[in-house]
Amino acid sequence: MDVLKILAELRQEREQIEEAILSLERLARGRGRRRGRPPAWMVEARKRLRQSGKRSKSESSAKAAA
C-alpha cells in the first residue's frame, strides 16, 4: 500500500466535497420568492392542474347526488 498515494486521493476527495458543500450553501442562500411574471409553460401547467381538480370534484358530487 502506498500511503502517499492514498493521502493524495483523500485530499482530492476532500476538495471535491468542500466544493459541493459550497455550491449547496450558495443554492440555499439564493432561495426565495422569484420576481416577475412566470413563464408561459408554468401558467399552462397550473391551468391544467386546476381544470383536472375541478373535473374530479364535479364528478364525485354528481355521483353522490345520484
mmCIF file as Biopython writes it, N, C-alpha, C and O atoms, coordinates in Angstrom:
data_model
#
loop_
_atom_site.group_PDB
_atom_site.id
_atom_site.type_symbol
_atom_site.label_atom_id
_atom_site.label_alt_id
_atom_site.label_comp_id
_atom_site.label_asym_id
_atom_site.label_entity_id
_atom_site.label_seq_id
_atom_site.pdbx_PDB_ins_code
_atom_site.Cartn_x
_atom_site.Cartn_y
_atom_site.Cartn_z
_atom_site.occupancy
_atom_site.B_iso_or_equiv
_atom_site.auth_seq_id
_atom_site.auth_asym_id
_atom_site.pdbx_PDB_model_num
ATOM 1   N N  . MET A ? 1  ? 0.837   -1.184 0.000   1.0 0.0 1  A 1 
ATOM 2   C CA . MET A ? 1  ? 0.000   0.000  0.000   1.0 0.0 1  A 1 
ATOM 3   C C  . MET A ? 1  ? 0.883   1.248  0.000   1.0 0.0 1  A 1 
ATOM 4   O O  . MET A ? 1  ? 1.829   1.372  0.778   1.0 0.0 1  A 1 
ATOM 5   N N  . ASP A ? 2  ? 0.549   2.131  -0.867  1.0 0.0 2  A 1 
ATOM 6   C CA . ASP A ? 2  ? 1.286   3.378  -0.951  1.0 0.0 2  A 1 
ATOM 7   C C  . ASP A ? 2  ? 0.518   4.450  -0.174  1.0 0.0 2  A 1 
ATOM 8   O O  . ASP A ? 2  ? -0.499  4.968  -0.635  1.0 0.0 2  A 1 
ATOM 9   N N  . VAL A ? 3  ? 1.029   4.766  1.008   1.0 0.0 3  A 1 
ATOM 10  C CA . VAL A ? 3  ? 0.346   5.694  1.897   1.0 0.0 3  A 1 
ATOM 11  C C  . VAL A ? 3  ? 0.265   7.093  1.279   1.0 0.0 3  A 1 
ATOM 12  O O  . VAL A ? 3  ? -0.748  7.777  1.424   1.0 0.0 3  A 1 
ATOM 13  N N  . LEU A ? 4  ? 1.302   7.505  0.610   1.0 0.0 4  A 1 
ATOM 14  C CA . LEU A ? 4  ? 1.295   8.829  -0.002  1.0 0.0 4  A 1 
ATOM 15  C C  . LEU A ? 4  ? 0.224   8.940  -1.098  1.0 0.0 4  A 1 
ATOM 16  O O  . LEU A ? 4  ? -0.411  9.983  -1.258  1.0 0.0 4  A 1 
ATOM 17  N N  . LYS A ? 5  ? 0.040   7.856  -1.843  1.0 0.0 5  A 1 
ATOM 18  C CA . LYS A ? 5  ? -0.982  7.851  -2.884  1.0 0.0 5  A 1 
ATOM 19  C C  . LYS A ? 5  ? -2.375  7.927  -2.263  1.0 0.0 5  A 1 
ATOM 20  O O  . LYS A ? 5  ? -3.241  8.649  -2.757  1.0 0.0 5  A 1 
ATOM 21  N N  . ILE A ? 6  ? -2.586  7.191  -1.195  1.0 0.0 6  A 1 
ATOM 22  C CA . ILE A ? 6  ? -3.877  7.209  -0.500  1.0 0.0 6  A 1 
ATOM 23  C C  . ILE A ? 6  ? -4.157  8.602  0.049   1.0 0.0 6  A 1 
ATOM 24  O O  . ILE A ? 6  ? -5.277  9.102  -0.062  1.0 0.0 6  A 1 
ATOM 25  N N  . LEU A ? 7  ? -3.146  9.227  0.639   1.0 0.0 7  A 1 
ATOM 26  C CA . LEU A ? 7  ? -3.306  10.580 1.175   1.0 0.0 7  A 1 
ATOM 27  C C  . LEU A ? 7  ? -3.657  11.573 0.072   1.0 0.0 7  A 1 
ATOM 28  O O  . LEU A ? 7  ? -4.517  12.431 0.267   1.0 0.0 7  A 1 
ATOM 29  N N  . ALA A ? 8  ? -3.016  11.470 -1.062  1.0 0.0 8  A 1 
ATOM 30  C CA . ALA A ? 8  ? -3.294  12.373 -2.175  1.0 0.0 8  A 1 
ATOM 31  C C  . ALA A ? 8  ? -4.729  12.203 -2.673  1.0 0.0 8  A 1 
ATOM 32  O O  . ALA A ? 8  ? -5.401  13.188 -2.981  1.0 0.0 8  A 1 
ATOM 33  N N  . GLU A ? 9  ? -5.195  10.963 -2.752  1.0 0.0 9  A 1 
ATOM 34  C CA . GLU A ? 9  ? -6.568  10.700 -3.183  1.0 0.0 9  A 1 
ATOM 35  C C  . GLU A ? 9  ? -7.568  11.248 -2.179  1.0 0.0 9  A 1 
ATOM 36  O O  . GLU A ? 9  ? -8.585  11.826 -2.562  1.0 0.0 9  A 1 
ATOM 37  N N  . LEU A ? 10 ? -7.282  11.069 -0.895  1.0 0.0 10 A 1 
ATOM 38  C CA . LEU A ? 10 ? -8.186  11.578 0.134   1.0 0.0 10 A 1 
ATOM 39  C C  . LEU A ? 10 ? -8.244  13.103 0.136   1.0 0.0 10 A 1 
ATOM 40  O O  . LEU A ? 10 ? -9.313  13.680 0.335   1.0 0.0 10 A 1 
ATOM 41  N N  . ARG A ? 11 ? -7.112  13.755 -0.082  1.0 0.0 11 A 1 
ATOM 42  C CA . ARG A ? 11 ? -7.096  15.216 -0.152  1.0 0.0 11 A 1 
ATOM 43  C C  . ARG A ? 11 ? -7.913  15.707 -1.345  1.0 0.0 11 A 1 
ATOM 44  O O  . ARG A ? 11 ? -8.645  16.692 -1.248  1.0 0.0 11 A 1 
ATOM 45  N N  . GLN A ? 12 ? -7.777  15.014 -2.460  1.0 0.0 12 A 1 
ATOM 46  C CA . GLN A ? 12 ? -8.537  15.388 -3.647  1.0 0.0 12 A 1 
ATOM 47  C C  . GLN A ? 12 ? -10.040 15.202 -3.400  1.0 0.0 12 A 1 
ATOM 48  O O  . GLN A ? 12 ? -10.852 16.040 -3.794  1.0 0.0 12 A 1 
ATOM 49  N N  . GLU A ? 13 ? -10.387 14.120 -2.758  1.0 0.0 13 A 1 
ATOM 50  C CA . GLU A ? 13 ? -11.787 13.863 -2.442  1.0 0.0 13 A 1 
ATOM 51  C C  . GLU A ? 13 ? -12.328 14.927 -1.482  1.0 0.0 13 A 1 
ATOM 52  O O  . GLU A ? 13 ? -13.471 15.362 -1.621  1.0 0.0 13 A 1 
ATOM 53  N N  . ARG A ? 14 ? -11.519 15.342 -0.518  1.0 0.0 14 A 1 
ATOM 54  C CA . ARG A ? 14 ? -11.924 16.372 0.434   1.0 0.0 14 A 1 
ATOM 55  C C  . ARG A ? 14 ? -12.191 17.690 -0.292  1.0 0.0 14 A 1 
ATOM 56  O O  . ARG A ? 14 ? -13.153 18.387 0.029   1.0 0.0 14 A 1 
ATOM 57  N N  . GLU A ? 15 ? -11.355 18.035 -1.259  1.0 0.0 15 A 1 
ATOM 58  C CA . GLU A ? 15 ? -11.563 19.255 -2.036  1.0 0.0 15 A 1 
ATOM 59  C C  . GLU A ? 15 ? -12.883 19.201 -2.802  1.0 0.0 15 A 1 
ATOM 60  O O  . GLU A ? 15 ? -13.608 20.192 -2.873  1.0 0.0 15 A 1 
ATOM 61  N N  . GLN A ? 16 ? -13.185 18.045 -3.370  1.0 0.0 16 A 1 
ATOM 62  C CA . GLN A ? 16 ? -14.430 17.891 -4.117  1.0 0.0 16 A 1 
ATOM 63  C C  . GLN A ? 16 ? -15.637 18.027 -3.182  1.0 0.0 16 A 1 
ATOM 64  O O  . GLN A ? 16 ? -16.641 18.641 -3.544  1.0 0.0 16 A 1 
ATOM 65  N N  . ILE A ? 17 ? -15.535 17.460 -1.998  1.0 0.0 17 A 1 
ATOM 66  C CA . ILE A ? 17 ? -16.624 17.555 -1.021  1.0 0.0 17 A 1 
ATOM 67  C C  . ILE A ? 17 ? -16.814 19.007 -0.586  1.0 0.0 17 A 1 
ATOM 68  O O  . ILE A ? 17 ? -17.948 19.472 -0.466  1.0 0.0 17 A 1 
ATOM 69  N N  . GLU A ? 18 ? -15.724 19.721 -0.352  1.0 0.0 18 A 1 
ATOM 70  C CA . GLU A ? 18 ? -15.821 21.120 0.049   1.0 0.0 18 A 1 
ATOM 71  C C  . GLU A ? 18 ? -16.457 21.963 -1.048  1.0 0.0 18 A 1 
ATOM 72  O O  . GLU A ? 18 ? -17.253 22.856 -0.757  1.0 0.0 18 A 1 
ATOM 73  N N  . GLU A ? 19 ? -16.117 21.691 -2.306  1.0 0.0 19 A 1 
ATOM 74  C CA . GLU A ? 19 ? -16.733 22.411 -3.419  1.0 0.0 19 A 1 
ATOM 75  C C  . GLU A ? 19 ? -18.232 22.133 -3.492  1.0 0.0 19 A 1 
ATOM 76  O O  . GLU A ? 19 ? -19.027 23.037 -3.745  1.0 0.0 19 A 1 
ATOM 77  N N  . ALA A ? 20 ? -18.607 20.885 -3.271  1.0 0.0 20 A 1 
ATOM 78  C CA . ALA A ? 20 ? -20.024 20.526 -3.286  1.0 0.0 20 A 1 
ATOM 79  C C  . ALA A ? 20 ? -20.773 21.230 -2.156  1.0 0.0 20 A 1 
ATOM 80  O O  . ALA A ? 20 ? -21.885 21.718 -2.359  1.0 0.0 20 A 1 
ATOM 81  N N  . ILE A ? 21 ? -20.180 21.284 -0.987  1.0 0.0 21 A 1 
ATOM 82  C CA . ILE A ? 21 ? -20.800 21.967 0.146   1.0 0.0 21 A 1 
ATOM 83  C C  . ILE A ? 21 ? -20.975 23.451 -0.157  1.0 0.0 21 A 1 
ATOM 84  O O  . ILE A ? 21 ? -22.026 24.025 0.126   1.0 0.0 21 A 1 
ATOM 85  N N  . LEU A ? 22 ? -19.955 24.068 -0.728  1.0 0.0 22 A 1 
ATOM 86  C CA . LEU A ? 22 ? -20.046 25.490 -1.057  1.0 0.0 22 A 1 
ATOM 87  C C  . LEU A ? 22 ? -21.156 25.770 -2.066  1.0 0.0 22 A 1 
ATOM 88  O O  . LEU A ? 22 ? -21.912 26.729 -1.909  1.0 0.0 22 A 1 
ATOM 89  N N  . SER A ? 23 ? -21.253 24.953 -3.083  1.0 0.0 23 A 1 
ATOM 90  C CA . SER A ? 23 ? -22.292 25.191 -4.085  1.0 0.0 23 A 1 
ATOM 91  C C  . SER A ? 23 ? -23.685 24.959 -3.503  1.0 0.0 23 A 1 
ATOM 92  O O  . SER A ? 23 ? -24.624 25.671 -3.860  1.0 0.0 23 A 1 
ATOM 93  N N  . LEU A ? 24 ? -23.835 23.978 -2.614  1.0 0.0 24 A 1 
ATOM 94  C CA . LEU A ? 24 ? -25.132 23.773 -1.966  1.0 0.0 24 A 1 
ATOM 95  C C  . LEU A ? 24 ? -25.482 24.932 -1.042  1.0 0.0 24 A 1 
ATOM 96  O O  . LEU A ? 24 ? -26.645 25.326 -0.953  1.0 0.0 24 A 1 
ATOM 97  N N  . GLU A ? 25 ? -24.491 25.478 -0.357  1.0 0.0 25 A 1 
ATOM 98  C CA . GLU A ? 25 ? -24.741 26.636 0.500   1.0 0.0 25 A 1 
ATOM 99  C C  . GLU A ? 25 ? -25.173 27.836 -0.325  1.0 0.0 25 A 1 
ATOM 100 O O  . GLU A ? 25 ? -26.057 28.586 0.088   1.0 0.0 25 A 1 
ATOM 101 N N  . ARG A ? 26 ? -24.559 28.025 -1.489  1.0 0.0 26 A 1 
ATOM 102 C CA . ARG A ? 26 ? -24.950 29.125 -2.369  1.0 0.0 26 A 1 
ATOM 103 C C  . ARG A ? 26 ? -26.386 28.942 -2.856  1.0 0.0 26 A 1 
ATOM 104 O O  . ARG A ? 26 ? -27.153 29.902 -2.928  1.0 0.0 26 A 1 
ATOM 105 N N  . LEU A ? 27 ? -26.737 27.712 -3.186  1.0 0.0 27 A 1 
ATOM 106 C CA . LEU A ? 27 ? -28.106 27.443 -3.622  1.0 0.0 27 A 1 
ATOM 107 C C  . LEU A ? 27 ? -29.107 27.733 -2.517  1.0 0.0 27 A 1 
ATOM 108 O O  . LEU A ? 27 ? -30.157 28.326 -2.765  1.0 0.0 27 A 1 
ATOM 109 N N  . ALA A ? 28 ? -28.786 27.317 -1.296  1.0 0.0 28 A 1 
ATOM 110 C CA . ALA A ? 28 ? -29.692 27.529 -0.168  1.0 0.0 28 A 1 
ATOM 111 C C  . ALA A ? 28 ? -29.847 29.023 0.119   1.0 0.0 28 A 1 
ATOM 112 O O  . ALA A ? 28 ? -30.935 29.476 0.478   1.0 0.0 28 A 1 
ATOM 113 N N  . ARG A ? 29 ? -28.783 29.775 -0.033  1.0 0.0 29 A 1 
ATOM 114 C CA . ARG A ? 29 ? -28.828 31.214 0.230   1.0 0.0 29 A 1 
ATOM 115 C C  . ARG A ? 29 ? -29.643 31.938 -0.831  1.0 0.0 29 A 1 
ATOM 116 O O  . ARG A ? 29 ? -30.279 32.951 -0.540  1.0 0.0 29 A 1 
ATOM 117 N N  . GLY A ? 30 ? -29.629 31.435 -2.043  1.0 0.0 30 A 1 
ATOM 118 C CA . GLY A ? 30 ? -30.295 32.103 -3.149  1.0 0.0 30 A 1 
ATOM 119 C C  . GLY A ? 30 ? -31.784 31.822 -3.245  1.0 0.0 30 A 1 
ATOM 120 O O  . GLY A ? 30 ? -32.450 32.372 -4.122  1.0 0.0 30 A 1 
ATOM 121 N N  . ARG A ? 31 ? -32.316 31.000 -2.390  1.0 0.0 31 A 1 
ATOM 122 C CA . ARG A ? 31 ? -33.735 30.672 -2.444  1.0 0.0 31 A 1 
ATOM 123 C C  . ARG A ? 31 ? -34.572 31.860 -2.017  1.0 0.0 31 A 1 
ATOM 124 O O  . ARG A ? 31 ? -34.109 32.726 -1.275  1.0 0.0 31 A 1 
ATOM 125 N N  . GLY A ? 32 ? -35.786 31.894 -2.482  1.0 0.0 32 A 1 
ATOM 126 C CA . GLY A ? 32 ? -36.697 32.963 -2.121  1.0 0.0 32 A 1 
ATOM 127 C C  . GLY A ? 32 ? -37.741 33.145 -3.203  1.0 0.0 32 A 1 
ATOM 128 O O  . GLY A ? 32 ? -37.726 32.441 -4.213  1.0 0.0 32 A 1 
ATOM 129 N N  . ARG A ? 33 ? -38.635 34.076 -2.996  1.0 0.0 33 A 1 
ATOM 130 C CA . ARG A ? 33 ? -39.677 34.339 -3.972  1.0 0.0 33 A 1 
ATOM 131 C C  . ARG A ? 33 ? -39.061 34.925 -5.235  1.0 0.0 33 A 1 
ATOM 132 O O  . ARG A ? 33 ? -38.238 35.839 -5.177  1.0 0.0 33 A 1 
ATOM 133 N N  . ARG A ? 34 ? -39.463 34.395 -6.348  1.0 0.0 34 A 1 
ATOM 134 C CA . ARG A ? 34 ? -38.975 34.934 -7.615  1.0 0.0 34 A 1 
ATOM 135 C C  . ARG A ? 34 ? -39.848 36.103 -8.009  1.0 0.0 34 A 1 
ATOM 136 O O  . ARG A ? 34 ? -41.052 36.105 -7.753  1.0 0.0 34 A 1 
ATOM 137 N N  . ARG A ? 35 ? -39.250 37.082 -8.623  1.0 0.0 35 A 1 
ATOM 138 C CA . ARG A ? 35 ? -39.977 38.257 -9.034  1.0 0.0 35 A 1 
ATOM 139 C C  . ARG A ? 35 ? -40.323 38.156 -10.509 1.0 0.0 35 A 1 
ATOM 140 O O  . ARG A ? 35 ? -39.633 37.496 -11.288 1.0 0.0 35 A 1 
ATOM 141 N N  . GLY A ? 36 ? -41.400 38.821 -10.869 1.0 0.0 36 A 1 
ATOM 142 C CA . GLY A ? 36 ? -41.762 38.881 -12.275 1.0 0.0 36 A 1 
ATOM 143 C C  . GLY A ? 36 ? -42.833 37.875 -12.652 1.0 0.0 36 A 1 
ATOM 144 O O  . GLY A ? 36 ? -43.367 37.147 -11.815 1.0 0.0 36 A 1 
ATOM 145 N N  . ARG A ? 37 ? -43.116 37.863 -13.913 1.0 0.0 37 A 1 
ATOM 146 C CA . ARG A ? 37 ? -44.157 37.003 -14.446 1.0 0.0 37 A 1 
ATOM 147 C C  . ARG A ? 37 ? -43.625 35.598 -14.652 1.0 0.0 37 A 1 
ATOM 148 O O  . ARG A ? 37 ? -42.494 35.432 -15.108 1.0 0.0 37 A 1 
ATOM 149 N N  . PRO A ? 38 ? -44.422 34.571 -14.324 1.0 0.0 38 A 1 
ATOM 150 C CA . PRO A ? 38 ? -43.954 33.203 -14.552 1.0 0.0 38 A 1 
ATOM 151 C C  . PRO A ? 38 ? -43.914 32.883 -16.045 1.0 0.0 38 A 1 
ATOM 152 O O  . PRO A ? 38 ? -44.632 33.508 -16.825 1.0 0.0 38 A 1 
ATOM 153 N N  . PRO A ? 39 ? -43.095 31.928 -16.450 1.0 0.0 39 A 1 
ATOM 154 C CA . PRO A ? 39 ? -43.031 31.552 -17.865 1.0 0.0 39 A 1 
ATOM 155 C C  . PRO A ? 39 ? -44.356 30.944 -18.339 1.0 0.0 39 A 1 
ATOM 156 O O  . PRO A ? 39 ? -45.139 30.436 -17.536 1.0 0.0 39 A 1 
ATOM 157 N N  . ALA A ? 40 ? -44.589 31.004 -19.625 1.0 0.0 40 A 1 
ATOM 158 C CA . ALA A ? 40 ? -45.855 30.534 -20.200 1.0 0.0 40 A 1 
ATOM 159 C C  . ALA A ? 40 ? -46.105 29.060 -19.904 1.0 0.0 40 A 1 
ATOM 160 O O  . ALA A ? 40 ? -47.243 28.669 -19.645 1.0 0.0 40 A 1 
ATOM 161 N N  . TRP A ? 41 ? -45.062 28.240 -19.937 1.0 0.0 41 A 1 
ATOM 162 C CA . TRP A ? 41 ? -45.263 26.806 -19.704 1.0 0.0 41 A 1 
ATOM 163 C C  . TRP A ? 41 ? -45.749 26.552 -18.279 1.0 0.0 41 A 1 
ATOM 164 O O  . TRP A ? 41 ? -46.494 25.603 -18.036 1.0 0.0 41 A 1 
ATOM 165 N N  . MET A ? 42 ? -45.329 27.396 -17.339 1.0 0.0 42 A 1 
ATOM 166 C CA . MET A ? 42 ? -45.754 27.203 -15.954 1.0 0.0 42 A 1 
ATOM 167 C C  . MET A ? 42 ? -47.221 27.604 -15.784 1.0 0.0 42 A 1 
ATOM 168 O O  . MET A ? 42 ? -47.963 26.956 -15.046 1.0 0.0 42 A 1 
ATOM 169 N N  . VAL A ? 43 ? -47.635 28.670 -16.468 1.0 0.0 43 A 1 
ATOM 170 C CA . VAL A ? 43 ? -49.025 29.110 -16.407 1.0 0.0 43 A 1 
ATOM 171 C C  . VAL A ? 43 ? -49.935 28.023 -16.974 1.0 0.0 43 A 1 
ATOM 172 O O  . VAL A ? 43 ? -50.976 27.712 -16.396 1.0 0.0 43 A 1 
ATOM 173 N N  . GLU A ? 44 ? -49.534 27.449 -18.108 1.0 0.0 44 A 1 
ATOM 174 C CA . GLU A ? 44 ? -50.330 26.384 -18.729 1.0 0.0 44 A 1 
ATOM 175 C C  . GLU A ? 44 ? -50.426 25.164 -17.814 1.0 0.0 44 A 1 
ATOM 176 O O  . GLU A ? 44 ? -51.488 24.550 -17.709 1.0 0.0 44 A 1 
ATOM 177 N N  . ALA A ? 45 ? -49.339 24.816 -17.165 1.0 0.0 45 A 1 
ATOM 178 C CA . ALA A ? 45 ? -49.353 23.657 -16.267 1.0 0.0 45 A 1 
ATOM 179 C C  . ALA A ? 45 ? -50.298 23.896 -15.098 1.0 0.0 45 A 1 
ATOM 180 O O  . ALA A ? 45 ? -51.017 22.985 -14.688 1.0 0.0 45 A 1 
ATOM 181 N N  . ARG A ? 46 ? -50.304 25.102 -14.563 1.0 0.0 46 A 1 
ATOM 182 C CA . ARG A ? 46 ? -51.216 25.414 -13.452 1.0 0.0 46 A 1 
ATOM 183 C C  . ARG A ? 46 ? -52.664 25.347 -13.905 1.0 0.0 46 A 1 
ATOM 184 O O  . ARG A ? 46 ? -53.523 24.856 -13.172 1.0 0.0 46 A 1 
ATOM 185 N N  . LYS A ? 47 ? -52.945 25.845 -15.125 1.0 0.0 47 A 1 
ATOM 186 C CA . LYS A ? 47 ? -54.312 25.792 -15.645 1.0 0.0 47 A 1 
ATOM 187 C C  . LYS A ? 47 ? -54.776 24.344 -15.767 1.0 0.0 47 A 1 
ATOM 188 O O  . LYS A ? 47 ? -55.905 24.012 -15.406 1.0 0.0 47 A 1 
ATOM 189 N N  . ARG A ? 48 ? -53.894 23.488 -16.279 1.0 0.0 48 A 1 
ATOM 190 C CA . ARG A ? 48 ? -54.256 22.071 -16.433 1.0 0.0 48 A 1 
ATOM 191 C C  . ARG A ? 48 ? -54.533 21.424 -15.086 1.0 0.0 48 A 1 
ATOM 192 O O  . ARG A ? 48 ? -55.470 20.637 -14.953 1.0 0.0 48 A 1 
ATOM 193 N N  . LEU A ? 49 ? -53.731 21.749 -14.096 1.0 0.0 49 A 1 
ATOM 194 C CA . LEU A ? 49 ? -53.936 21.179 -12.762 1.0 0.0 49 A 1 
ATOM 195 C C  . LEU A ? 49 ? -55.262 21.635 -12.170 1.0 0.0 49 A 1 
ATOM 196 O O  . LEU A ? 49 ? -55.982 20.844 -11.562 1.0 0.0 49 A 1 
ATOM 197 N N  . ARG A ? 50 ? -55.580 22.896 -12.347 1.0 0.0 50 A 1 
ATOM 198 C CA . ARG A ? 50 ? -56.846 23.415 -11.817 1.0 0.0 50 A 1 
ATOM 199 C C  . ARG A ? 50 ? -58.030 22.758 -12.514 1.0 0.0 50 A 1 
ATOM 200 O O  . ARG A ? 50 ? -59.010 22.394 -11.864 1.0 0.0 50 A 1 
ATOM 201 N N  . GLN A ? 51 ? -57.944 22.604 -13.835 1.0 0.0 51 A 1 
ATOM 202 C CA . GLN A ? 51 ? -59.041 22.003 -14.583 1.0 0.0 51 A 1 
ATOM 203 C C  . GLN A ? 51 ? -59.246 20.548 -14.191 1.0 0.0 51 A 1 
ATOM 204 O O  . GLN A ? 51 ? -60.385 20.101 -14.053 1.0 0.0 51 A 1 
ATOM 205 N N  . SER A ? 52 ? -58.166 19.806 -14.012 1.0 0.0 52 A 1 
ATOM 206 C CA . SER A ? 52 ? -58.313 18.399 -13.639 1.0 0.0 52 A 1 
ATOM 207 C C  . SER A ? 52 ? -58.873 18.281 -12.224 1.0 0.0 52 A 1 
ATOM 208 O O  . SER A ? 52 ? -59.616 17.343 -11.937 1.0 0.0 52 A 1 
ATOM 209 N N  . GLY A ? 53 ? -58.538 19.198 -11.350 1.0 0.0 53 A 1 
ATOM 210 C CA . GLY A ? 53 ? -59.078 19.191 -9.992  1.0 0.0 53 A 1 
ATOM 211 C C  . GLY A ? 53 ? -60.557 19.499 -9.971  1.0 0.0 53 A 1 
ATOM 212 O O  . GLY A ? 53 ? -61.298 18.912 -9.183  1.0 0.0 53 A 1 
ATOM 213 N N  . LYS A ? 54 ? -61.008 20.418 -10.829 1.0 0.0 54 A 1 
ATOM 214 C CA . LYS A ? 54 ? -62.426 20.771 -10.893 1.0 0.0 54 A 1 
ATOM 215 C C  . LYS A ? 54 ? -63.237 19.621 -11.445 1.0 0.0 54 A 1 
ATOM 216 O O  . LYS A ? 54 ? -64.345 19.369 -10.971 1.0 0.0 54 A 1 
ATOM 217 N N  . ARG A ? 55 ? -62.721 18.922 -12.428 1.0 0.0 55 A 1 
ATOM 218 C CA . ARG A ? 55 ? -63.434 17.785 -13.010 1.0 0.0 55 A 1 
ATOM 219 C C  . ARG A ? 55 ? -63.672 16.692 -11.988 1.0 0.0 55 A 1 
ATOM 220 O O  . ARG A ? 55 ? -64.767 16.137 -11.905 1.0 0.0 55 A 1 
ATOM 221 N N  . SER A ? 56 ? -62.649 16.384 -11.214 1.0 0.0 56 A 1 
ATOM 222 C CA . SER A ? 56 ? -62.798 15.291 -10.260 1.0 0.0 56 A 1 
ATOM 223 C C  . SER A ? 56 ? -63.787 15.650 -9.158  1.0 0.0 56 A 1 
ATOM 224 O O  . SER A ? 56 ? -64.506 14.776 -8.673  1.0 0.0 56 A 1 
ATOM 225 N N  . LYS A ? 57 ? -63.840 16.921 -8.753  1.0 0.0 57 A 1 
ATOM 226 C CA . LYS A ? 57 ? -64.787 17.333 -7.722  1.0 0.0 57 A 1 
ATOM 227 C C  . LYS A ? 57 ? -66.213 17.279 -8.241  1.0 0.0 57 A 1 
ATOM 228 O O  . LYS A ? 57 ? -67.107 16.819 -7.531  1.0 0.0 57 A 1 
ATOM 229 N N  . SER A ? 58 ? -66.446 17.741 -9.469  1.0 0.0 58 A 1 
ATOM 230 C CA . SER A ? 58 ? -67.800 17.743 -10.016 1.0 0.0 58 A 1 
ATOM 231 C C  . SER A ? 58 ? -68.280 16.318 -10.272 1.0 0.0 58 A 1 
ATOM 232 O O  . SER A ? 58 ? -69.460 16.017 -10.089 1.0 0.0 58 A 1 
ATOM 233 N N  . GLU A ? 59 ? -67.380 15.448 -10.690 1.0 0.0 59 A 1 
ATOM 234 C CA . GLU A ? 59 ? -67.745 14.052 -10.910 1.0 0.0 59 A 1 
ATOM 235 C C  . GLU A ? 59 ? -68.124 13.372 -9.611  1.0 0.0 59 A 1 
ATOM 236 O O  . GLU A ? 59 ? -69.082 12.600 -9.572  1.0 0.0 59 A 1 
ATOM 237 N N  . SER A ? 60 ? -67.384 13.646 -8.545  1.0 0.0 60 A 1 
ATOM 238 C CA . SER A ? 60 ? -67.682 12.999 -7.269  1.0 0.0 60 A 1 
ATOM 239 C C  . SER A ? 60 ? -68.973 13.533 -6.673  1.0 0.0 60 A 1 
ATOM 240 O O  . SER A ? 60 ? -69.709 12.777 -6.038  1.0 0.0 60 A 1 
ATOM 241 N N  . SER A ? 61 ? -69.271 14.823 -6.859  1.0 0.0 61 A 1 
ATOM 242 C CA . SER A ? 61 ? -70.518 15.379 -6.324  1.0 0.0 61 A 1 
ATOM 243 C C  . SER A ? 61 ? -71.694 14.869 -7.121  1.0 0.0 61 A 1 
ATOM 244 O O  . SER A ? 61 ? -72.764 14.662 -6.550  1.0 0.0 61 A 1 
ATOM 245 N N  . ALA A ? 62 ? -71.544 14.654 -8.437  1.0 0.0 62 A 1 
ATOM 246 C CA . ALA A ? 62 ? -72.616 14.123 -9.263  1.0 0.0 62 A 1 
ATOM 247 C C  . ALA A ? 62 ? -72.928 12.682 -8.871  1.0 0.0 62 A 1 
ATOM 248 O O  . ALA A ? 62 ? -74.090 12.276 -8.863  1.0 0.0 62 A 1 
ATOM 249 N N  . LYS A ? 63 ? -71.894 11.910 -8.546  1.0 0.0 63 A 1 
ATOM 250 C CA . LYS A ? 63 ? -72.105 10.525 -8.134  1.0 0.0 63 A 1 
ATOM 251 C C  . LYS A ? 63 ? -72.765 10.463 -6.762  1.0 0.0 63 A 1 
ATOM 252 O O  . LYS A ? 63 ? -73.575 9.572  -6.507  1.0 0.0 63 A 1 
ATOM 253 N N  . ALA A ? 64 ? -72.435 11.387 -5.890  1.0 0.0 64 A 1 
ATOM 254 C CA . ALA A ? 64 ? -73.010 11.409 -4.554  1.0 0.0 64 A 1 
ATOM 255 C C  . ALA A ? 64 ? -74.488 11.804 -4.606  1.0 0.0 64 A 1 
ATOM 256 O O  . ALA A ? 64 ? -75.285 11.332 -3.795  1.0 0.0 64 A 1 
ATOM 257 N N  . ALA A ? 65 ? -74.854 12.662 -5.548  1.0 0.0 65 A 1 
ATOM 258 C CA . ALA A ? 65 ? -76.229 13.112 -5.674  1.0 0.0 65 A 1 
ATOM 259 C C  . ALA A ? 65 ? -77.113 12.019 -6.280  1.0 0.0 65 A 1 
ATOM 260 O O  . ALA A ? 65 ? -78.317 11.994 -6.025  1.0 0.0 65 A 1 
ATOM 261 N N  . ALA A ? 66 ? -76.540 11.124 -7.071  1.0 0.0 66 A 1 
ATOM 262 C CA . ALA A ? 66 ? -77.310 10.086 -7.766  1.0 0.0 66 A 1 
ATOM 263 C C  . ALA A ? 66 ? -77.692 8.945  -6.883  1.0 0.0 66 A 1 
ATOM 264 O O  . ALA A ? 66 ? -78.341 8.003  -7.338  1.0 0.0 66 A 1 
#
